[in-house]
Amino acid sequence: MAIKKQFVKTKPVCKVTFSVDAKEANGVAVVGDFNNWDPKAGELGKLKNGTFKGTFDIDKDASYEFKYVIDGAFVNEPEADSFQFNAFAGSENSVLAL
């Protein structure tokens, strides 16, 4: 799993690319504060090598809690900027700081 950030100088957004190596998975999405935890809005496309990847424009100068949904299971990003306990989920969420 990996996150790549590309800040856009002319817009108040950051292009964030999420990559998840999940060769055996049928579907992967990224859900979080930036897309109202909607798996449809965060679907990642599967590449030929089995990696799921997607790029999203996310407002910068903020922090967002997020997780991956891999075949229905919620998974944290091990390389997240930090982790935040979420009482609603009863567990830690990954944090993306832009």
C-alpha positions as CSV (number, residue, x, y, z in Angstrom):
1,M,0.0,0.0,0.0
2,A,1.2,3.5,-0.7
3,I,0.1,7.1,-0.9
4,K,1.5,9.7,-3.3
5,K,0.7,13.4,-2.9
6,Q,1.1,15.9,-5.7
7,F,0.2,19.5,-4.6
8,V,-1.3,21.7,-7.3
9,K,0.0,25.3,-7.2
10,T,-2.9,26.8,-9.1
11,K,-5.7,25.1,-7.2
12,P,-6.5,24.5,-3.5
13,V,-6.3,20.7,-3.9
14,C,-3.8,17.9,-3.8
15,K,-3.9,15.0,-6.2
16,V,-3.6,12.0,-4.0
17,T,-2.9,8.6,-5.6
18,F,-3.7,5.5,-3.5
19,S,-2.1,2.2,-4.4
20,V,-3.1,-1.2,-2.9
21,D,-1.4,-4.4,-3.8
22,A,-4.3,-6.9,-3.5
23,K,-3.9,-9.5,-6.3
24,E,-6.5,-11.8,-4.9
25,A,-9.1,-9.1,-4.2
26,N,-12.2,-8.5,-6.3
27,G,-12.7,-4.9,-5.3
28,V,-10.9,-2.2,-3.4
29,A,-12.0,1.3,-2.5
30,V,-10.7,4.1,-0.3
31,V,-13.3,5.7,2.0
32,G,-12.9,8.6,4.3
33,D,-13.9,12.1,5.4
34,F,-13.0,13.4,2.0
35,N,-15.7,11.3,0.2
36,N,-18.3,10.8,3.0
37,W,-17.1,7.2,3.5
38,D,-18.7,6.3,0.2
39,P,-17.1,3.2,-1.4
40,K,-18.6,4.0,-4.8
41,A,-16.9,7.5,-4.8
42,G,-13.6,5.9,-3.8
43,E,-13.4,2.9,-6.1
44,L,-9.8,2.0,-7.2
45,G,-9.2,0.5,-10.6
46,K,-7.4,-2.9,-10.9
47,L,-4.2,-2.9,-13.0
48,K,-2.8,-6.0,-14.8
49,N,-0.2,-6.6,-12.1
50,G,-3.0,-6.9,-9.5
51,T,-2.5,-3.5,-7.9
52,F,-5.5,-1.3,-7.3
53,K,-4.9,2.3,-8.0
54,G,-6.8,5.6,-8.1
55,T,-6.1,9.3,-8.0
56,F,-8.4,11.9,-6.3
57,D,-8.4,15.7,-6.0
58,I,-8.7,16.3,-2.2
59,D,-8.9,19.8,-0.6
60,K,-5.6,20.7,1.0
61,D,-4.7,22.3,4.3
62,A,-6.7,19.7,6.2
63,S,-6.5,16.2,7.7
64,Y,-8.8,13.4,6.8
65,E,-9.5,10.0,8.4
66,F,-9.7,7.1,6.0
67,K,-9.5,3.4,5.4
68,Y,-9.4,1.0,2.5
69,V,-12.3,-1.4,1.9
70,I,-10.8,-4.6,0.4
71,D,-13.6,-7.1,-0.5
72,G,-15.7,-5.7,2.3
73,A,-13.0,-5.6,5.0
74,F,-11.8,-2.3,6.4
75,V,-8.0,-2.0,6.4
76,N,-5.6,0.8,7.5
77,E,-2.8,2.3,5.4
78,P,0.4,1.3,7.2
79,E,2.2,4.3,5.7
80,A,-0.4,6.8,6.8
81,D,0.7,10.2,8.1
82,S,-0.8,9.2,11.5
83,F,-3.6,7.2,13.1
84,Q,-6.6,8.5,15.0
85,F,-9.0,6.5,17.3
86,N,-12.6,6.8,16.1
87,A,-15.3,6.1,18.7
88,F,-17.9,5.4,16.0
89,A,-15.8,2.7,14.4
90,G,-14.3,1.5,17.7
91,S,-10.9,1.4,16.2
92,E,-8.1,3.5,14.7
93,N,-8.4,5.1,11.3
94,S,-5.5,6.1,9.0
95,V,-5.0,9.9,8.8
96,L,-4.1,11.7,5.6
97,A,-2.6,15.2,6.2
98,L,-2.5,17.6,3.4
